[in-house]
């Protein structure tokens, strides 16, 4: 049985070796600190939110599509390509999309790839054959859908994606009309700011992933960059070799052996942080500050309240689904065109100080 508490970023490593190789790691040039975007306010003004202003690569981007005018009698059949409905946060994203479709008077056809890139490509072609007006998709591996994207373009079907490329400094793959990103650079910055506030000048390590999944590599690289920028001292990095709770525990054990005095640890998911915490505690290091990511589940909220985890970053999953549908409706009804290439939805840092202000995503 799959671990249904994992985030989609974590689940990406369950792909076949071929799909893992299809996703290239970000180059060093895109991971440099040369971010010159205009300032943007953090997503929350609570005490736990970083006090500085974010000026990174997500800052310039719009945070929503224009509000569409509902066109009475306009046919609007949306194909929704779900990446993996077994994951609670992805079900929340789908629920947000369904609510928006209903509000716009349309219907939605859902197909679940269950992390199978070949299956998703076939489902994409099925939606084209079924005559949908638009397709929204969380791609398993964005590049593998290029042949289907060409078919959609030929049929006049707009395609709105989410997380088609985590580094918004890179161009969007041709064929996606617009992309809803979850602000991974802002996430890394927010976690680094909050951690540096909790442990000023402290040492930190990063738990990454051995498989070069693009979004995870980008997140861990930017966590390192922003924590250094905030004045923390980088001890080093340890990679998870096996994407399971046992693999997460082994990575934390290796990290403590290499960096026994580290003050803080950044991870790439809530389930990783939750699995690493008992290892730290049993090693006599319950004082280590652990950061989750891309989550906000009930289990993580409970761990933060109990003081076992220092923080996480909660993504607006339902709003992500709603925005994808809104972009599709604008494209179909030819309103507010051209659509922005990318919109980016910023989430919130969750700590013990503000956890009661936010509902868990599940």
C-alpha positions in Angstrom: 0.0 0.0 0.0 1.3 3.5 -0.8 1.9 5.9 2.1 -1.1 8.2 1.6 0.3 11.0 3.8 3.2 11.8 1.5 3.2 15.1 -0.4 3.2 14.9 -4.2 6.8 16.1 -4.3 7.8 13.1 -2.2 5.7 10.8 -4.3 7.4 11.9 -7.5 10.4 9.7 -6.5 8.2 6.6 -6.8 8.3 7.0 -10.6 10.1 4.5 -12.8 13.8 5.1 -13.4 13.0 6.4 -16.8 10.8 9.1 -15.5 13.4 10.1 -12.9 16.0 10.5 -15.6 13.6 12.5 -17.6 13.5 15.2 -14.9 16.8 17.0 -14.9 18.2 18.7 -11.9 18.5 22.4 -11.8 21.8 23.8 -13.0 24.0 25.9 -10.8 23.3 29.1 -12.8 19.6 28.9 -11.9 20.4 28.3 -8.2 22.6 31.4 -7.8 21.7 34.2 -5.6 21.2 36.8 -8.3 17.5 37.5 -7.6 16.5 41.0 -8.5 12.7 40.8 -8.5 10.6 43.6 -7.0 9.6 43.2 -3.3 6.5 41.3 -2.4 4.9 41.0 1.1 4.9 37.6 2.8 1.6 35.7 2.7 0.8 36.2 6.3 1.4 39.0 8.8 1.4 36.8 12.0 4.3 36.9 14.4 5.7 33.7 13.0 6.0 34.9 9.5 9.5 36.2 8.4 9.8 39.9 9.0 12.0 40.7 6.0 10.6 41.3 2.5 10.9 38.6 -0.2 12.6 39.8 -3.4 13.2 36.5 -5.1 12.2 35.1 -8.4 8.5 34.5 -7.4 8.0 38.1 -6.3 7.1 39.7 -9.6 4.6 37.2 -10.6 0.8 37.7 -10.3 -0.9 35.7 -7.6 -4.2 35.0 -9.3 -5.9 35.1 -12.7 -8.4 37.9 -13.4 -11.9 37.1 -12.1 -13.9 35.8 -15.2 -17.3 37.0 -16.2 -19.6 34.0 -16.2 -21.1 33.4 -19.7 -24.6 32.0 -19.4 -25.2 29.1 -21.8 -21.5 28.7 -22.6 -20.4 25.0 -22.7 -17.5 24.4 -20.4 -16.3 20.8 -20.0 -13.0 20.5 -18.2 -10.7 17.5 -18.3 -8.9 17.2 -14.9 -5.7 15.2 -15.0 -5.1 14.2 -11.4 -1.5 13.1 -10.6 -2.4 10.9 -7.7 -5.7 11.1 -5.8 -4.5 8.8 -3.0 -2.7 11.8 -1.5 -4.9 14.0 0.7 -3.5 17.3 -0.3 -4.0 16.4 -4.0 -7.6 15.5 -3.3 -8.0 19.0 -1.7 -6.6 20.5 -4.9 -9.1 18.5 -7.0 -12.0 19.6 -4.6 -11.0 23.3 -5.2 -11.1 22.7 -9.0 -14.5 21.0 -8.8 -16.0 23.8 -6.8 -14.8 26.4 -9.3 -16.1 24.4 -12.2 -19.5 24.2 -10.5 -19.5 28.0 -9.8 -18.8 28.6 -13.5 -21.7 26.3 -14.6 -19.5 23.6 -16.2 -18.7 20.0 -15.7 -15.4 18.2 -14.9 -14.1 14.8 -16.1 -11.4 13.5 -13.7 -8.7 11.0 -14.7 -6.1 9.8 -12.2 -2.7 8.9 -13.4 -1.6 7.4 -10.0 2.0 8.7 -10.8 2.2 6.7 -14.1 3.5 9.0 -16.8 2.4 6.7 -19.7 -1.0 6.4 -18.2 -1.3 10.2 -17.9 -0.3 10.7 -21.5 -3.0 8.2 -22.6 -5.6 9.9 -20.4 -4.6 13.3 -21.9 -5.4 11.8 -25.4 -8.6 10.3 -24.1 -9.8 13.8 -23.0 -9.0 15.3 -26.4 -11.1 12.5 -28.0 -14.0 13.1 -25.5 -14.2 16.7 -26.7 -13.3 18.6 -23.6 -13.1 22.4 -23.9 -10.0 22.7 -21.7 -7.5 20.5 -19.8 -6.0 21.2 -16.4 -3.1 19.0 -15.4 -0.5 18.3 -12.7 2.1 16.7 -14.9 3.9 13.6 -13.7 6.8 14.6 -15.8 6.0 17.7 -17.8 8.2 17.0 -20.8 6.5 13.6 -21.5 3.2 15.3 -22.4 4.7 17.3 -25.3 3.1 15.1 -28.0 -0.3 15.3 -26.3 0.2 19.1 -25.9 0.7 19.4 -29.7 -2.6 17.4 -30.3 -4.4 19.7 -27.8 -3.2 22.8 -29.6 -4.3 21.4 -33.0 -7.7 20.8 -31.5 -7.9 24.3 -30.0 -8.0 23.0 -26.4 -6.2 25.2 -23.9 -4.0 23.5 -21.3 -3.4 24.9 -17.8 -0.8 23.2 -15.7 0.4 23.3 -12.1 4.0 22.8 -11.1 5.2 22.3 -14.7 8.5 23.8 -13.7 9.5 24.7 -10.1 12.1 27.3 -11.2 10.0 30.2 -12.6 13.2 31.7 -13.9 13.2 29.1 -16.6 10.8 29.2 -19.6 7.5 27.2 -19.6 7.5 24.2 -21.8 5.8 25.0 -25.1 2.3 23.8 -25.3 1.2 24.7 -21.7 -0.9 27.9 -22.1 -0.3 29.0 -18.5 1.1 27.5 -15.3 0.0 27.8 -11.7 3.1 27.5 -9.5 3.3 27.0 -5.8 6.2 29.4 -5.2 8.9 27.0 -4.2 11.5 29.7 -4.1 9.3 31.7 -1.7 8.8 28.6 0.4 12.5 28.1 0.8 13.0 31.7 1.7 10.2 31.7 4.2 11.5 28.6 5.9 15.0 30.0 6.1 13.8 33.3 7.5 11.7 31.6 10.1 14.5 29.2 11.1 17.1 31.9 11.3 14.7 33.8 13.6 14.3 30.8 15.8 18.1 30.0 15.9 20.0 33.1 14.9 23.5 32.2 13.6 22.9 28.5 14.2 24.2 25.6 12.2 21.9 23.8 9.8 21.8 20.7 7.5 19.6 19.8 4.6 18.0 16.4 3.9 17.6 16.1 0.2 16.9 13.3 -2.2 19.4 11.1 -4.1 17.0 10.8 -7.1 17.3 14.1 -9.2 13.6 15.1 -9.0 13.6 18.7 -10.2 11.2 20.3 -7.6 13.0 18.6 -4.7 16.5 19.5 -5.9 15.4 23.1 -6.4 13.8 23.3 -3.0 16.8 22.0 -1.1 19.3 24.1 -3.0 17.3 27.2 -2.3 16.9 26.3 1.4 20.6 26.2 1.6 21.1 29.4 -0.3 18.5 31.4 1.8 19.6 30.0 5.2 23.2 31.0 4.4 22.0 34.4 3.3 20.1 34.8 6.7 23.4 34.2 8.6 23.1 30.5 9.5 26.1 28.2 9.1 25.8 25.3 6.6 27.0 22.0 8.1 26.2 19.8 5.1 23.6 17.7 3.3 22.5 14.1 3.5 20.3 12.5 0.8 17.4 10.1 1.3 18.3 6.9 -0.6 14.8 5.2 -0.3 11.6 7.1 -0.4 10.0 5.4 2.7 9.7 6.2 6.4 12.6 3.8 7.0 14.6 5.6 4.4 13.8 8.9 6.0 14.9 7.6 9.4 18.2 6.2 7.9 18.9 9.6 6.4 18.4 11.3 9.8 20.7 8.7 11.5 23.4 9.4 8.9 23.0 13.2 9.3 23.4 12.9 13.1 26.5 10.8 12.7 28.1 13.3 10.3 26.8 16.5 12.0 26.1 15.6 15.7 26.0 19.2 16.9 23.7 20.7 14.2 21.1 23.1 15.4 18.5 22.8 12.6 17.5 20.5 9.8 15.5 21.4 6.6 13.6 18.7 4.9 11.5 18.5 1.7 8.2 17.2 3.1 6.2 16.9 6.3 6.3 13.1 6.3 10.1 13.2 6.1 10.3 15.6 9.1 7.8 13.5 11.1 9.9 10.4 10.4 13.1 12.1 11.3 11.9 13.5 14.6 11.8 10.3 16.7 15.3 9.4 15.4 16.6 12.7 16.7 14.7 12.3 20.0 16.0 8.7 20.6 19.5 10.0 19.9 19.2 12.6 22.6 18.7 15.5 20.2 15.1 16.5 20.8 16.5 20.1 20.7 17.1 20.0 17.0 14.7 22.3 15.1 13.1 20.4 12.2 11.3 22.0 9.3 8.7 20.2 7.2 7.7 21.5 3.7 4.8 21.5 1.2 2.3 20.2 3.8 0.1 21.3 6.6 -1.7 18.1 7.4 -3.4 17.3 10.7 -0.5 15.1 11.8 2.0 18.0 11.2 -0.2 20.5 13.0 -0.4 18.2 16.0 3.4 17.7 16.0 4.0 21.4 15.8 1.6 22.0 18.7 3.4 19.4 20.7 6.8 21.1 20.1 8.2 18.0 18.2 8.5 19.9 14.9 9.5 23.5 14.7 7.7 24.5 11.5 6.3 23.7 8.1 5.1 25.5 5.0 1.4 25.1 4.2 0.4 25.4 0.5 -3.0 26.7 -0.6 -4.0 23.5 -2.3 -7.7 24.2 -2.9 -6.9 27.6 -4.3 -4.4 26.0 -6.7 -7.2 23.8 -8.2 -9.6 26.8 -8.4 -7.0 28.9 -10.2 -6.3 26.3 -12.8 -10.0 26.1 -13.6 -10.3 29.9 -13.7 -7.4 30.1 -16.1 -9.0 27.5 -18.3 -12.4 29.3 -18.3 -10.7 32.6 -19.3 -9.0 30.8 -22.2 -12.2 29.1 -23.4 -14.3 32.3 -23.2 -11.5 34.5 -24.5 -11.4 36.9 -21.5 -8.4 38.8 -20.2 -6.1 37.3 -22.9 -3.3 36.6 -23.1 -3.1 34.8 -19.9 0.0 35.4 -17.8 2.6 32.6 -18.5 2.7 31.9 -14.7 0.9 32.8 -11.6 2.3 31.8 -8.3 0.4 31.1 -5.1 2.2 31.8 -1.8 1.5 29.8 1.3 2.2 30.3 5.0 4.8 29.3 7.5 3.2 27.3 10.3 4.8 27.4 13.8 3.6 26.8 17.4 2.9 30.5 17.6 0.3 30.5 14.8 -0.7 26.9 14.1 -4.2 27.5 15.5 -4.8 30.3 12.9 -4.8 27.7 10.1 -6.9 24.8 9.2 -5.1 21.6 8.2 -5.3 20.8 4.5 -6.9 17.4 5.3 
